[in-house]
């Protein structure tokens, strides 16, 4: 990733005091041993078809597959957006992109100015008034850590994880991309507010891969916090481009293209490291008391070997658009002795649902004005009739999409007519049936009128 920011004072310095949260009124509770630990594992730009347990015939992912065998694997789960920053904002705040603080990677107004690859851009960041998962769980007695990718700081050096509810942070920030360069073999990394050197990766050396570094941080956190309820948000870079890993492993001598070899090796390498995280839970005797989520932030990207490895399966579209390939993502949840093993669920859900679900699991207070609902009944094997819900996505001023039961509507351009697809027999969104179903289109159009509020950072009027 060859990005540089033209920001003054972008580097955070050690010794700064974490921001207070006067606008939040979560009551502090003593940690209770019966509260389950929470781990979110997030892949970056992983397509719906990238995992063996989702049908991939080439890429080997035995540890993630075992996680699916131990829990619930969703076939109709969605990210909050088709790109990174808004997707992570939706996950962290329980709001869809019709209401979330961050609705695209770059904003049209406000925010803070910077540059990307020499081009001037603006980014918006999470505000102190935004309630994050970490803030919510802090109120329920949880100690939290974010590992690796935050990506909702915009260009604001005072909007990092420690400023938005997390107790610990090791990783990289947009405000100082030196903390993640060169990509996958970083020479520097934040430890809380201090930017430290990674000795093995100095002077362009490629010794410690970021998957390994991130997992080392996660394992250390688990070992140090096994006696109290913890929330670990482990956000890998894999398989985001540029695709770099020295050891191609089992793919080195295959007939795959070099891009496909590297891409597959990155995913299997991440899977190996996820195995280390799961083994750490078992070694510490806390596996049964830990809820583990595995998700992707959006679909496979344009640089991925989309056809060669069937990264997005047979879905239309990819990262950056609202067809299924951009937003339908692998989603697995495991909690031994509480959720069924090996369950394949076709219930509809999306990432804003995780906040209220965790509130119900942990006894935390659910924030007001969120778009998600608790899917704990679904995770326990009950039917929540999710097909009755409306799900909404947008890139303001550009495109909109709605899922309602088997129907998927998409507006390719902001003022265009809706396209309509029946996903029960057209998962690849090939046949636009809007003209044959005017009443369905009308109902979805009526819903869209209520689905969003204007944003000062992404004005459409």
N, C-alpha and C positions, 0 to 999 in steps of 0.2 A: 504494500500500500504506500504509494509515493504521494503523501499529502503533507502540506506544511501550512501552518496557520500564521497569518500576519497579525497576531494579537500581541499587544504589550501586556506584560505581567500575566502571561498564560500559565506559567509554571507555578504550581502550588508549592509553598515552602513548609518545612517541618515546623511543628510547634504551634500551629494555629489551633484555636479552640473550636470544637464543633459548634455549629449553630444551634441556638435554642429553638424550641418549637412552641412559641407562645400561642399560636392559633389552634393548637391541637389540645384536646382535653382528655386524653386517655389516662385512666387511673392506673397507677403502678400496682402490680400484683406480685406476690412472692411466687417464684417458680414452683410449679407443682410437678412432682415426678411422674404423675400419670399423663401429663400433657405430652403428646407425640412430638418428636422432632420433625422438621419440615425441610426437605431438600428439593429445590428446583434445579434441574439440569437442562440447559438451553443450548441447542445447536444453532448455528448461524447459517442461513440460506440452505438448509437441508430440505430437499424435496420430499413429497409424499411417498415416493417410491424408492428412496435411497436405502432403506433398511431391509434386511432379509425377512424380518417378521412382517413387513408390508409388501413382500413379494419380489424383492430384488434377487436376481439369480446370480449376481456376480459378487457384490459387496458382502463381506462377512462381518456380522455384528452379533456374536454369540452372547455377550453380556446384556445388551439391550434386549435381545430376543428373550433372554431368561427373565429380565424384568417384566416383559410382557406376559410370559408364562406364569409369573408370580402375581399378576395383577390384572388390570383392565386395559385393553387396547381399543382405542376409539377409531372408527373408520370414517366418521363425519365430524371431525373436530377442526376448528379454524383458528388461525392467528387473528390478532386484532387488526392487522394491516398487512400489506404485501411488501413492506420494507421495514427496516430495522427500528428506527427511533419511534415512530408512532406505534408500532407493534409492541415494543417494550413498555411504552407509556400506558397502553391499554392493559397490559398484564399487571403492571405495578399499581394502577389506580382503579381498575374495575370499570373503566368507561370505554365505550366504543368511540370510533373516530368522528362521530357526529357531535360528541361532547368533550372529547379529551383535550388536554392542554397542547399536546403535540400531534399534529395531523398529517405531517409529511416530514421528510428529512430536512427540507429547507423551507423557511417561511417567507411569505410575501411582504410582510410588514412587521415592525417591531423586532423583538428578539435582540440578538447581538450580531453585528457584522463580523465577518472573517473571510477566509478564502479556502477554496478547495482546488488543488492542482492549478493554482494561479488565477482562478476565477473568483470574483467577489460573490459571496453568498451571505445569507442570514440564517441563523438557527434559533429555535426557541428551546427553552429548558423547562424542567419541572420547577414549580414555584414552592415556596415554603408553605403555602396554603394548600398544596396538593397532598392528600393523604396517601402514602405509599403502603405496600404490603409490610415493609419493615416497621413503619410507624404503627400500623394497626397491631402487629404482633408484639411490638415493644409493650403496648398497653396490656397485653395478656401475659407478660413475664418472659418474653423470648429474647435471647441474645442472638444478634444477627451478623452475618458477614456476606458481602458481595465479592465474588472472585471473578476477575478478568474484565468483562465488557459491561460498561454502564450505558453509555450512548444516549442518555437523556439529559446531559449537562449542557447541550448546545455549545456556545462559546463562553459560558459563564463559569469562571473558576470557583465560584461560591455555590455551585449547584451539583457538587459531587455526591457520592453515596453517603458520606458522613454528614452531609448537610441535609439529607432527606430521609433520615431515620435509621440507617445502618450503623452498627457499632464498630465494625471493622471493614477494611477494604484493602484488597491487593489486586492490582490490575492496571488498566490504562484508561485515559480520559481523552475526549475530543479536544479539550482545552490545551492539551500538550501532547501531540502525537509522537513526540520523542519517547513517550512512555510505551510505545508499541512498534518501534521501528528497529531493525527491519521486521516486517510482519512474519509471525510464527517463530522467529528467533530474536526476540527483543533484547536489546542491550541495556534497557532501563525499565523500571517498573515501579509503580507507586506501592508503598507499604503505608497504608493510611494516608497521611499528608506528605510523606517524605518520598522523594523520587530517588531510588537507589539504583546502583549498577548491578547487572547480572554478569558476574565475572566471566563465566564460560562463553558468553556471546559477544565479548568486546572485539572491536576491530574487524567486524564482519564475520566472526567465527559462528558456525552453526552447530552448536553443541546441545544446548537445552531447548527443546521444542516447547512452544507455549502450551500445548496440551499437557505436557509433563509438569511444567511450572505451575499451571493452574491446579492440577490435581494434587501436587505436593502441598499447595496452600490449603486446599480443601481438606485433605487428610489431616494436616496439622490442626486445623480448626476443629474437626470432629474429635480428634484425640484430646484436645484441650477443653472441650465443652461437653463431654459425654455425660457429665453429672448434672446438667441442667438443660431445660428445653432450648433448642437452638433452631435458627432458620438460616439455612445455607442456600445462597443464590449463586449457582455455579454456571457462568455463561461462557462457554467455549467460543473460540473464533471459527472453528471447523464447521462446514467446509467452505467458508467465505474465500473468495479470491483475494490476492493471488495465491495459487495453489503451490505450496512449498513444503516438502518434507524430504529429508535426505534419504531415508530408508524406505523403499517402496514395498518392502516385506514380501508377502506372498504374491504380490502382483508384478514383481520386478521382471519375471520371465514369461509373462503372459503375452498374448497377441493384442492387448489393448493399446490404444494410443497413449502417448506419454501423458497427456492431460488426464485421461481416464485412470491410468495407473496411479498418478499422484492424488487425484480426487478420491479414489477408492481407498488408498493407503491412509489418507487423512482421516476418513471416517472410521476405518478399522482401528487406527491408532487412538482415536478418541474413545472408541468402544473399549479398547484395552484399559484405558485410564478410568473409564466409568466402572469397569470391573474392580479396579483398585478402591474406588470410593465405596462400592457395595461390600467389598471384603472388609474394609475398615469398620463398617457398621456391624458386620458379623463378629469380627474379632473383639469388638468392645461390648458385645452382647446387647446391642440396641437396635438390631435390624427389625425386630417385631414391633418396636415402638417408634418407627420412623416412616413417615409418608414420603414417598419418592415420586416426583413428577418428571417426566421427560417430554420435552416439546421442541419444536423448531419455531423460529421467529417469523418465518415466511417460506415460500416455496423456493425451488431451485432457480439459480440465476442464469443469465444469458451466457456466461463464460463456462458454465458447467457442461459436462458431456451429456447433455439432456437426452439425446436419442441413443447414444452408445450404451449408457447405463440405465436408461429409462428412469431418470431421476425424479420426474414428476408423474411417473406411471403413465396412464393414458389420459391424464387431465389436460385440458386446454390452458394455455397461458403459462406464466412463470413469474418470478419475482418482479414486482413493480406494477402488475396489473391485477384486476379484481376477478378475472376468471379463476376457476377452481385451482389451477396450477400455481397461482400466486398466493392463495390464502388457505387452502386445505392442507393441513400439516399432520405429521405423525404425532400422536399424543398418547402417552402411557402413564398410568397411575397405579402405584402399588403400596399397599399397607397390609402386611401379613396379619392374618387372623381377623381382619376387619372387612376387607374387600375380597370378592371371589377371585380365585386363581384361574388364569387362562381365559378370562371373560373377554369376548369380542363384542363391543357395544356399537350399535349404529345410531345411538342417541345423538342429537345435534347439540353441540356445545362450542363455545369459543373462549378465548383467553380472559375476557372480563369476568367470566364465571369463577375464576380461581380465587379472587379476593373473598366473595361471600362464602365460598366453599370452605376456605381456610378459617374464616371467622366461625363457622358452625363447628368445625372440627376442634378448634382450640378454645372456644369460648370467648374469643375476642369480640369487640363491639364492631358491627358492620358499619362502615361509613355511609352517610346518606348520599342520595343522588348518584348512585352508580347504575350501570346498565346490566351487570351480570346477575345471575341467581345462583344459589347454592346447588351444586349437582351431587351433593353427598348421597341423596337417595339413589341416584343413578349409579354411583360408584358402589353402592351396596347391593345393586342388582334389581332395583325397583324401576318401574316405568313412570317417568315424570311427564310424559306426553309432550316431549320437546318439540314435536312437529307443529305444535300450535304457536310457538314463539316466532317472532320476527327477529332476524339478525341483520345488522346494518354495518356497511363499510363506505368510506368515501376518501377520495383525494379532492379536497375542496376546489371547486371551480373546474375540475377535470373529469371525474368519473364517480359513479355511485354503484353500489350493489346491495341486494337484499336476498336473504335466504328465508323462505317460509314453507315449511313442510318439504315436499319434493320439488317445490318451485324455486328456481334461481333467476332473479332478474338483474340485469346489468345495464347501466347507461354508459356506453363507451365514451361519450362526450357529455359535458354538463347539461346542455340543453337538448340533447337528442331524445328520441323516443326510447322507451325501455325495450331491450331484448328480453325474451323469456325462454327458459329451458326447463324441461321436465327431467330432473336428474335421476328419477327412478328408472328411466330407460334411455337416458342420453347423458351419461356422466361426463362425456367429452365436450358437451355444449356445442354440438354441431348443428342442431335443428332449432332455429328460432321459431317458437310457436306463439308469439305474441298476438298475431292477427287472429288466430283461432281461439284465443282465450281472453277476450276483452274484459270480462268481469274480474278475472284474476289480476290482470294488469291494472285495472281501476283500483282494486283494493290495495295493491302494493303502492300505487301512486299516492293514495290517501295516507297510507302509513308513512311514506317518505316525508310528507309535509310535517309530521310530528317527530321525526327521527333525529333532528339535528338542531343545533343553535349556531348562530353566526360566531365566528372567531375573529378577534381583532388582528390576529396574526395571519389568518388566511381568509380575507374578506372575499365574498362572492358577489357582493352587490355594489 
